[in-house]
Amino acid sequence: MKIAVIGSGISGLLSARLLAAEHEVHVFEANDYAGGHTNTVEFEAFGQHYAADTGFMVFNDRTYPNFIEMLRMLDISARWSDMSFSVRCDRTGLEYQGSSLSGLFAQRRNLLRPSFYRMLRDVLRFNRRSVELLRGGAVSAGLSPAPDYDDELELGQYLERNQYSRQFIEHYLVPMGAAIWSAPPDRFLQFPARFIINFFNNHGLLTVRGHPQWKTVEGGAARYVEALTRPYAERIRLNCPVVAVRRHPDRVAVNWEHGGPEDFDAVVLAAHSDQSLGMLSDASPAERAILGAIGYQRNETVLHVDSSLLPRCRRAWASWNYCIPPQQACPVVLTYNLNRLQGHSSPDPICVTLNATLAIAPDKILRQIEYHHPVYSREALAAQKRFEEINGRNRTYFCGAYWGHGFHEDGVNSALAVGKCFGITMPWSVHGGREPCDGLRLKA
Ligand SMILES: Cc1cc2nc3c(=O)[nH]c(=O)nc-3n(C[C@H](O)[C@H](O)[C@H](O)COP(=O)(O)OP(=O)(O)OC[C@H]3O[C@@H](n4cnc5c(N)ncnc54)[C@H](O)[C@@H]3O)c2cc1C
């Protein structure tokens, strides 16, 4: 078959790799590089050469089993990463780093802040009660019985119902969650409570010990892109944004900005939900309803070497540094310290900051990029469950990290599912069902 794969993130590239074993695959990519959120930027600074990951950066040994199998297949090595987290609140002056006692009290005055102890007490209570909830002990934990704890209950409602303190919500849970999903704080509180508690549990965020080991691709994530695309590299069309996909009974016609139509036997839409919907000139009501319910939001992203975006107190510096700006209702402001995450060494740390472009010294900016992240509302989770209503119909297949929790393992799983739909022999023994990823269960 002649198959078009539209979008070259992890989801599209792994789909193309699997399909290329038996079919003629053509990959369309709007950008001038393959990889999507896998975007390693190379640059010279401080008299040295660097390769810094600006999108996908880290994975762990617990919740990325298929991604790890993929790296093994490609013979790509990884190195340990440091996964620490800090909060800097420009409203109250509070700063802390979450991985040790000395980090928590990096600002010595935290020792004297009753609100800080209230936050810590609520962290322990949230962790304990979440674990009890997951074990089915909602009532004994003094919480509402299980029927309330479903996808209908938003995180903000759950926290209010159980009287968690403002300090815990504003200085711990929202920073953590908004950073993980790069979501605006108010939107994060609308994520379903069950989704968050399950995710925190799977990623060891409900315990003080037993966290997964985090890793990063040695030399930058673009190294796996190069290895993954080797068998079909000449069939990747960069700078080729698809503008229309029209399905016919016997073919799919694809138009791109400067060309087409070209006919294919099938199409794999590996862009985001909204982008994929936008390409379908003849979207069905189900496609409109399902893809339309899974939203994305934009995040301005800057690669730079301006350390003023990190906590003011150096002892509080971490790998992920969340900032609460003075003004209310802003997008997430987050700085990744790549020296800690990827092991770079430089006089000033190499950083990636989301949504604080104006605060970064212009002469310290290395690259400006725009990324989009999925937003998980109740409607989005309900739409994920309807995946099969649209996938594999009309010669059209859908993949993307948005069908799961929005991370690399989800992208890999979605690509494996595409391969299975086409009857491709899997390159490794697929790990499935580790996570409650309702929208996309791998079919044997
Ligand atoms: C700053 C940042 C940090 C992150 N860090 C991590 C991390 O450390 N670990 C982790 O697991 N996940 C991380 N993520 C999440 C990341 O989004 C997912 O892991 C995954 O990379 C998404 O892959 P995807 O294939 O679904 O989408 P993408 O990688 O976004 O790929 C979609 C592709 O479709 C292309 N496209 C769109 N429209 C068209 C069109 N009309 N025609 C042709 N092509 C089109 C796009 O250009 C893009 O290349 C991070 C994301 C960001 C932005």
The ligand as an ORCA input file, in Angstrom:
! r2SCAN-3c Opt
* xyz 0 1
  C       8.642     21.825     26.141
  C       8.163     20.402     26.160
  C       8.778     19.475     26.987
  C       8.343     18.152     27.001
  N       9.023     17.252     27.763
  C       8.667     15.950     27.728
  C       9.441     14.994     28.398
  O      10.477     15.319     28.973
  N       9.024     13.708     28.390
  C       7.895     13.316     27.709
  O       7.573     12.120     27.702
  N       7.168     14.205     27.021
  C       7.519     15.500     27.014
  N       6.795     16.420     26.300
  C       5.527     15.989     25.675
  C       5.631     15.733     24.157
  O       4.644     16.563     23.611
  C       5.321     14.289     23.829
  O       6.229     13.457     24.538
  C       5.488     13.904     22.343
  O       6.759     14.307     21.916
  C       4.410     14.414     21.421
  O       4.543     13.698     20.219
  P       3.443     13.721     19.071
  O       3.943     12.821     17.988
  O       2.112     13.430     19.625
  O       3.369     15.237     18.589
  P       4.469     16.215     17.989
  O       5.822     15.830     18.408
  O       4.024     17.581     18.286
  O       4.380     15.949     16.416
  C       3.336     16.450     15.604
  C       3.958     16.858     14.274
  O       2.922     17.153     13.340
  C       3.395     18.201     12.520
  N       2.255     18.837     11.828
  C       1.262     19.560     12.390
  N       0.410     19.987     11.429
  C       0.893     19.515     10.256
  C       0.467     19.629      8.896
  N      -0.625     20.323      8.565
  N       1.187     19.029      7.931
  C       2.312     18.331      8.256
  N       2.767     18.197      9.513
  C       2.065     18.781     10.502
  C       4.086     19.119     13.500
  O       4.931     20.047     12.862
  C       4.827     18.112     14.355
  O       6.106     17.835     13.839
  C       7.240     17.742     26.216
  C       6.632     18.679     25.362
  C       7.119     19.973     25.306
  C       6.499     20.921     24.329
*
